[in-house]
Amino acid sequence: MALLIDNPIIIKHIRARLRPAQAMPGAVALFCLAATLTWLAFASQPADGQGGGFVFGLLLCLLALVLVVLGSEQVATAVSVARETGILDFHRISPLPPAEVALGFFLGAPIREACYAALLVPFLAATAILAGIPWTSLFDLVATVVFVALLVHAWQLLAALVSRRPRASTRGILLLVFLALGFGASAMRDGSVASISAPTYFGLPLPRALFVGLHTVAATIFLLVAATRQMRDQRAALLSKWQALACLTTVATLAVGSLWMAEPTIALVALLTVVVATGVFCGMPVAVTTGEYLKGVRRARRLGRSAAPPLDDAAASGVAVAGLCLVAVAAAAILGLRLAADWQAWAWPFSIGLLVIATHGFARQYYRLRDGSQGDLLCNLTLFLIWVLPLPLAAAWSASGLDGWTGNFLWEVTPWAGMTQAVIAKAGGAVGGPWPSLFVTGLTTLVFGVLQVRQAAIARREAGAPGPV
Amino acid sequence: MIVIRDLRVDYDRLCAVQDLTLSVAPGEVCGLIGPNGAGKTTVMRAILGLVEPTYGSITVAGVDMRERPRDGFRHIGFMPDQPPLYDDLTCWEFLDLFAASYGVPSASRDGACHAALERVGLSAKANTLTIELSRGMRQRLMIAKTLLPDPEVIILDEPASGIDPQGRSDLKNMVRELARRGRAVLVSSHILTELQEMCTSVAIMERGRMVVSGPVGDVSRHVMGTTVYTARILAGGETFLRLLESDGRAGVPAEEADGVRFAYAGTTADAADLLTRLVQAGVRVAAFGPRESGLEEIFLKVGARELS
């Protein structure tokens, strides 16, 4: 709370964005629109019992449009302008803690949109009464919109801080929002929100809003942690190695808790997807560039060491990637032990998943040590060539009627095919999966693991530090 | 007040600053000069915590900037060449924002902001949006913002660019006043004549290294070697030349618009003796004294030597 009370950045935005001359026209327009829609709902009530529900859906769309789309646009714009003009540097060199600056932009920039959203809530409540929507559903839906808005604001804040073209960072938001809005509106019409069974967390039933909040707030916090690091130092990695491990642990815990009571196959496939995707994402910030690594080596030399400690920001990511794999194994083991008697049968797809995390982590580290930040392009290209390209090639090969063995082989060398086939095999009662997939993913892990160790040794030599080759 | 020891800053594989040591004492105005790419801005950004040094220590007002940067920022006022302002705030609101950021208590914030506006002559513009200010006024508002928390160290990056002669004069007076009040000022500028008028010490950088630093006079003597004297002779020119020739410490004299210039390797006392002999020999001397080497002259000589 100390970061919010008397936060100068929030006060700045309140002053700049809530001047009556600028804020009133929008508020009046929105009030009139919402009032008209509510009157429509009231007028159509005797003739059509669903009128209130439809208008409620429309108002919910409007709420999401204002809060999520326009609000996040404001966050991105405020940070972009501050970055472009250089005033962000003034905040960086002020005694204000970076977290306070980040929160100031996060909560302050969309302050006008938040007021507009608050203006809509009474109309939403009125139409909910007209449509006979329970208060709990109203609360769930409004809370969901607020949680999604906070998540998107945090994402936009981070995107505006790190993007090379900050103002272009709002693309894709509309799609996300309208998917959510479509769900909200249709749920109101057919009453499906009420019919969805209450979610559980480690078997404990939770209100829907709390369940959504638990997941979105966790994601929002990690986005804000990354944004705070950027506020402190523009050149810093998004997350430290400890934070990346904490991020995967949190996501894995949330996934395990949410899937605790689910059907075993669905639960383990979902966990595999979530853990591998997050593990790959967390492998990005922990990989250092040549410059950062050399910096760490030079610092360490002055302290009589050959390189920075393994979990330091300036250290190579080998240990951190191993840690990510360990977290993924732990999550799979815990859920597997809980849900499936034959949980060892899941070892195959999870092994491939772990190797995907490891290959990605080692490959990214190798290319960044070799080519600095430019190495990301080559890394992406390499992973595309070994992980993605074989899929269309296999499809084309099979479609062209050439020999089936090559088409199958091309398909099976990719980890995605490996995991999918292993899961299908498991569902059919078999154990195992395609060997080419496991072999190729294991081989790439080994190759990039060796390459990154070798590249780190080359970098240490470049810095004049002693170290094994 | 500012103490930098063994500073090294790397950008990827490029070493921008190497083993740099510099100190600026209270009451000192230090001019940081060097060609483009010498590392001046990197040094300033490292002091401000905007660039993470590879190693080395930076202490500002006794606070280690790598250990406790937020504490250190309380003591630093920074003014860049392009003053970035929030265009959607009034002058008073802009100052209030930063007063709050620097922890000025809310009870005294209003008074402090009005006093700062008064100091730079912008009282009448307190409720004007900053977007409506002229370039010079924006610069003055930035000065007000910089001095608002009464920092002990002031860092000015090309402060005079884009402001009118009156503004430059005001800036110069302000810097002198700050130094008189015991503030340490580090200033970088390409306008060396202007730096010369306000700096008490100079630090010349070249390719990320400190070439020479110290009080202007010491650096001048160190770089230029012999002292150059100028004499304006009204009568007795031939006697003057003969006496110069007889003094083994004087170099070959050269005619200039304002008199005769000659290098002199002797001490100040030797030069005084020479003047006495000239007067006793009947030479009518209107002016006689050492010519201060300009920063530009020093910089060019250092730069030429380093580049060669």
Interface residues (C-beta under 8 A of the other chain):
Chain A: D6 P8 I9 I11 K12 R15 A16 R17 T85 G86 I87 D89 F90 H91 R92 I93 S94 P95 L96 P97 D233 Q234 R235 T289 T290 G291 L294 K295 R298 R299 R302 G372 S373 E462
Chain B: R8 D10 Y11 D12 R13 L48 G49 L50 V51 E52 T54 Y55 R70 D71 F73 R74 I76 F78 P80 Q82 P84 L85 Y86 D88 L89 E93 L97 F98 A100 S101 Y102 G103 S106
